[in-house]
Amino acid sequence: MGRRPETRAVHGGEERRGAYGALTMPIVMSSTYTFGGTDEILAFVEQKAASGAPGRYEYARYGNPTQSAAERKLAELDGGDRALLFSSGMAAISTCLWSLLGAGDHLVVVGGVYRRTRDLVSRHLARFGVEATFAPADELPAAIRPSTRAVFLEVPTNPHLRVPDIERIVEWTARRRLITVADATLATPVNVRPLDLGVEVVVHSATKYIGGHNDLLAGAVIGSAQRLAGLEEARGVFGCVSSPLDAYLVLRGAKTLPLRVRQQNEAAFRLAEFLESHPAVARVHYPGLPSHPDHPVASRLMSGFGGVVSFELAGGLDAAAACVDRLSIPYVGPTFGGVESIVQQQALFVSPDPAERAESGISDGLIRYSVGLEAVDDLIDDLGEALKGLPVRRRFK
């Protein structure tokens, strides 16, 4: 019988009898692992050549005991054979795409993606001969070329929280033997496990929900051992491995992931309902609401709708700034997924130029609200005060 998420989160990847009898995995702060002599080195080299797995640690850029424990836990949470830990979410995405794609290959990016992922694809991969097409999910078949090798998507997208129909996308990509890569940072393995739906590779910014405490920087890639073999080699070359301390913090954060995410799901849903009923709010982006365009898909694929709510104020840029400045509970910052609520006025981070903001699809009145673990009634009261006196949406008879 497969164990439930709470049990996997606490015990997954952990040795029953830890080093020195310690219940908690130690932080192994060694960069180098020594050998007893030349015979031991020879056995190490021969085993690595024969199986591809060294069987022991050599140098911290290629692996570390604390990192390995975190990787085993993340693999169990997402239902993969293997997980690889990286120094950041973008390091995970970058190394993944660099290892999969080469000059002359074509990548299809489905729907909206994080702006730095867009920069990676459109600017940096393009310099090395990788072509890319950004297309809505329903236009994916038309975007595929003979040179297409992979499809990349986010579930849900950031910040509009669109939910692509992963099952339908996998049907299209499987027919053409394309690699499907899903960034499931916003969903977490608690709300959806893309590998169970046929996706081949999942990436996370472990900085966000998995870490959960805004005190680490890490990324992860999960998939089959065969698919991740080339990626592991690339990580060793690029050197973007997670530190032992960050790996330990990933382990610690992951143990409470299901509890935190489910509470944030519930609180975000209530916050979204409150916002949708408020006259100063022009639109709410939350897949748990029936008004969301992807609500049927999200209801089918996701066990929870997430802890982030995006909403647009009728008063535009000035109203959004006033609302953010009046809030007394959430912090203002460019992240999400932690125990503290955090808001971000998206347009200000995109560009000071209104034309560039409009081109990005981020409206001037958009606010992204990442719900923490505070009492949801306090968050709603705080939002209600912040929205008082702001311009209201037009009503038509």
SEDRENDO-990879 format. One record per residue (C-alpha): x, y, z; residue number from 1. Coordinates in steps of 0.05 Angstrom, whole numbers. Example, Ala and Ser with C-alpha at 12.3 -4.5 7.8 and 13.67 -1.06 7.14 Angstrom:
2
east, north, up, num
246, -90, 156, 1
273, -21, 143, 2
//
This chain:
397
east, north, up, num
0, 0, 0, 1
27, 68, -19, 2
38, 115, 39, 3
0, 180, 44, 4
33, 248, 33, 5
40, 265, 107, 6
77, 200, 121, 7
122, 207, 60, 8
137, 279, 80, 9
160, 259, 150, 10
196, 193, 135, 11
212, 193, 60, 12
286, 189, 45, 13
305, 182, 118, 14
347, 125, 145, 15
312, 87, 200, 16
376, 87, 240, 17
413, 152, 226, 18
486, 169, 233, 19
508, 167, 306, 20
437, 146, 324, 21
413, 217, 309, 22
338, 224, 294, 23
352, 286, 250, 24
396, 280, 189, 25
463, 314, 204, 26
489, 372, 163, 27
551, 342, 132, 28
596, 403, 118, 29
653, 368, 83, 30
673, 387, 13, 31
720, 328, 5, 32
714, 253, 20, 33
779, 215, 28, 34
801, 146, 6, 35
839, 93, 45, 36
888, 82, -11, 37
897, 69, -86, 38
858, 3, -83, 39
797, 39, -56, 40
804, 92, -111, 41
808, 38, -164, 42
746, 3, -138, 43
710, 69, -138, 44
729, 85, -210, 45
711, 15, -234, 46
643, 16, -201, 47
627, 85, -229, 48
647, 63, -299, 49
606, -1, -295, 50
541, 26, -264, 51
545, 102, -271, 52
534, 106, -196, 53
597, 115, -154, 54
569, 81, -92, 55
603, 131, -45, 56
619, 205, -40, 57
680, 237, -73, 58
672, 312, -76, 59
614, 356, -54, 60
600, 382, -124, 61
578, 311, -143, 62
540, 294, -79, 63
534, 300, -4, 64
498, 256, 48, 65
451, 312, 70, 66
436, 329, -2, 67
422, 256, -19, 68
373, 250, 39, 69
335, 311, 14, 70
334, 283, -57, 71
305, 217, -34, 72
250, 253, 4, 73
232, 297, -55, 74
231, 237, -102, 75
181, 202, -56, 76
137, 264, -49, 77
132, 272, -125, 78
129, 198, -142, 79
194, 197, -182, 80
252, 147, -184, 81
302, 202, -172, 82
309, 275, -152, 83
367, 323, -160, 84
377, 383, -115, 85
403, 449, -143, 86
427, 516, -116, 87
362, 551, -137, 88
298, 540, -176, 89
327, 576, -236, 90
390, 533, -232, 91
345, 472, -235, 92
305, 498, -295, 93
367, 523, -332, 94
408, 460, -323, 95
347, 417, -342, 96
336, 454, -407, 97
410, 459, -423, 98
418, 384, -415, 99
356, 368, -457, 100
365, 416, -515, 101
420, 431, -565, 102
432, 473, -627, 103
376, 463, -678, 104
326, 438, -626, 105
259, 471, -617, 106
222, 482, -551, 107
149, 497, -541, 108
132, 537, -479, 109
58, 530, -460, 110
21, 590, -434, 111
49, 641, -386, 112
113, 626, -348, 113
157, 660, -296, 114
192, 720, -328, 115
262, 693, -314, 116
244, 627, -348, 117
220, 668, -407, 118
286, 706, -407, 119
325, 641, -404, 120
288, 612, -464, 121
282, 674, -508, 122
350, 705, -495, 123
401, 655, -470, 124
381, 589, -502, 125
370, 627, -567, 126
443, 648, -567, 127
463, 575, -574, 128
416, 557, -630, 129
355, 533, -591, 130
290, 559, -621, 131
227, 569, -580, 132
154, 582, -590, 133
108, 610, -536, 134
38, 584, -547, 135
-28, 577, -510, 136
-44, 506, -490, 137
-99, 497, -543, 138
-49, 518, -597, 139
4, 468, -577, 140
-6, 419, -636, 141
2, 476, -686, 142
65, 500, -651, 143
101, 433, -656, 144
153, 427, -711, 145
196, 368, -736, 146
253, 397, -695, 147
212, 402, -631, 148
244, 363, -575, 149
210, 386, -511, 150
149, 421, -483, 151
153, 464, -420, 152
94, 486, -377, 153
77, 514, -308, 154
21, 488, -264, 155
-9, 535, -244, 156
23, 594, -280, 157
51, 654, -245, 158
17, 702, -232, 159
-50, 689, -268, 160
-56, 618, -241, 161
-78, 586, -306, 162
-81, 510, -303, 163
-62, 475, -367, 164
-96, 409, -381, 165
-35, 365, -368, 166
-69, 300, -389, 167
-87, 329, -457, 168
-18, 359, -467, 169
15, 292, -450, 170
-29, 258, -502, 171
-3, 305, -555, 172
70, 301, -533, 173
70, 225, -524, 174
46, 215, -596, 175
107, 255, -620, 176
155, 227, -569, 177
169, 295, -539, 178
195, 307, -469, 179
146, 343, -424, 180
175, 386, -368, 181
128, 416, -315, 182
146, 470, -265, 183
100, 452, -207, 184
127, 501, -156, 185
60, 535, -144, 186
22, 469, -141, 187
71, 430, -98, 188
68, 354, -97, 189
11, 360, -47, 190
-38, 391, -97, 191
-15, 356, -161, 192
38, 305, -181, 193
51, 315, -255, 194
92, 251, -261, 195
28, 213, -244, 196
-5, 247, -304, 197
49, 226, -353, 198
97, 285, -349, 199
170, 261, -354, 200
206, 315, -314, 201
182, 359, -256, 202
219, 420, -230, 203
208, 460, -166, 204
236, 521, -134, 205
246, 489, -66, 206
257, 560, -40, 207
181, 568, -40, 208
131, 519, -10, 209
179, 460, 0, 210
226, 501, 43, 211
168, 541, 69, 212
205, 589, 116, 213
238, 640, 69, 214
307, 620, 95, 215
338, 578, 38, 216
352, 578, -36, 217
345, 512, -73, 218
314, 479, -134, 219
296, 407, -151, 220
285, 364, -213, 221
247, 298, -206, 222
238, 242, -257, 223
263, 174, -277, 224
335, 154, -262, 225
348, 145, -336, 226
321, 214, -355, 227
360, 249, -299, 228
427, 215, -313, 229
450, 267, -363, 230
423, 323, -319, 231
464, 298, -260, 232
527, 299, -302, 233
511, 370, -325, 234
501, 393, -253, 235
570, 367, -236, 236
600, 406, -294, 237
561, 471, -282, 238
571, 467, -207, 239
502, 490, -187, 240
494, 441, -130, 241
456, 457, -66, 242
496, 471, -2, 243
491, 421, 56, 244
457, 473, 100, 245
404, 488, 47, 246
394, 413, 35, 247
381, 405, 110, 248
331, 462, 109, 249
296, 429, 50, 250
291, 365, 91, 251
263, 403, 150, 252
213, 443, 110, 253
188, 384, 70, 254
166, 347, 133, 255
110, 397, 146, 256
94, 411, 72, 257
26, 375, 69, 258
1, 408, 133, 259
22, 477, 111, 260
-3, 472, 40, 261
-72, 446, 59, 262
-82, 502, 109, 263
-58, 552, 56, 264
-106, 522, 5, 265
-164, 532, 52, 266
-145, 603, 71, 267
-131, 624, -1, 268
-199, 599, -23, 269
-234, 640, 30, 270
-192, 701, 12, 271
-209, 692, -62, 272
-284, 689, -46, 273
-279, 752, -5, 274
-241, 789, -59, 275
-290, 767, -114, 276
-347, 798, -75, 277
-312, 865, -62, 278
-332, 924, -107, 279
-260, 951, -112, 280
-236, 886, -143, 281
-244, 881, -218, 282
-222, 808, -225, 283
-196, 751, -183, 284
-149, 698, -210, 285
-157, 634, -169, 286
-171, 565, -200, 287
-215, 545, -141, 288
-268, 596, -161, 289
-321, 574, -212, 290
-309, 641, -248, 291
-237, 620, -265, 292
-231, 596, -337, 293
-193, 534, -317, 294
-236, 515, -257, 295
-261, 450, -290, 296
-190, 428, -307, 297
-163, 447, -239, 298
-220, 410, -204, 299
-203, 347, -244, 300
-127, 349, -237, 301
-113, 382, -170, 302
-129, 360, -99, 303
-123, 433, -76, 304
-122, 499, -111, 305
-60, 530, -79, 306
-41, 585, -31, 307
-33, 643, -79, 308
-89, 690, -101, 309
-79, 743, -154, 310
-129, 799, -162, 311
-137, 863, -203, 312
-162, 928, -173, 313
-210, 972, -212, 314
-168, 1033, -195, 315
-105, 1008, -231, 316
-34, 1024, -211, 317
-48, 1076, -158, 318
-102, 1035, -125, 319
-57, 974, -122, 320
-1, 1015, -91, 321
-49, 1043, -39, 322
-76, 974, -22, 323
-7, 944, -14, 324
17, 1002, 30, 325
-44, 997, 75, 326
-37, 923, 89, 327
-11, 911, 159, 328
-2, 835, 161, 329
31, 811, 97, 330
102, 832, 80, 331
118, 863, 12, 332
166, 822, -29, 333
180, 782, -92, 334
167, 711, -67, 335
112, 663, -44, 336
101, 598, -7, 337
126, 615, 62, 338
93, 615, 130, 339
87, 691, 127, 340
37, 722, 79, 341
72, 763, 25, 342
43, 810, -28, 343
74, 837, -91, 344
49, 891, -138, 345
69, 854, -201, 346
72, 913, -250, 347
126, 949, -211, 348
172, 889, -217, 349
160, 882, -292, 350
179, 951, -317, 351
170, 1026, -302, 352
147, 1032, -375, 353
71, 1025, -382, 354
79, 998, -453, 355
125, 943, -430, 356
78, 925, -374, 357
20, 921, -422, 358
60, 876, -468, 359
77, 829, -411, 360
3, 816, -397, 361
10, 842, -326, 362
-44, 895, -312, 363
-26, 956, -271, 364
-76, 937, -218, 365
-52, 866, -207, 366
-32, 843, -138, 367
-5, 774, -122, 368
-22, 752, -51, 369
14, 692, -22, 370
-25, 667, 38, 371
16, 646, 98, 372
-5, 611, 162, 373
-37, 670, 197, 374
-110, 666, 218, 375
-150, 675, 153, 376
-202, 719, 188, 377
-146, 768, 206, 378
-122, 768, 134, 379
-192, 782, 109, 380
-203, 838, 160, 381
-136, 869, 141, 382
-153, 866, 66, 383
-221, 897, 79, 384
-189, 956, 113, 385
-137, 964, 57, 386
-191, 964, 4, 387
-235, 1017, 36, 388
-246, 1079, -6, 389
-212, 1052, -68, 390
-246, 1062, -136, 391
-300, 1010, -150, 392
-313, 971, -213, 393
-365, 997, -260, 394
-433, 964, -258, 395
-479, 959, -317, 396
-555, 956, -315, 397
//
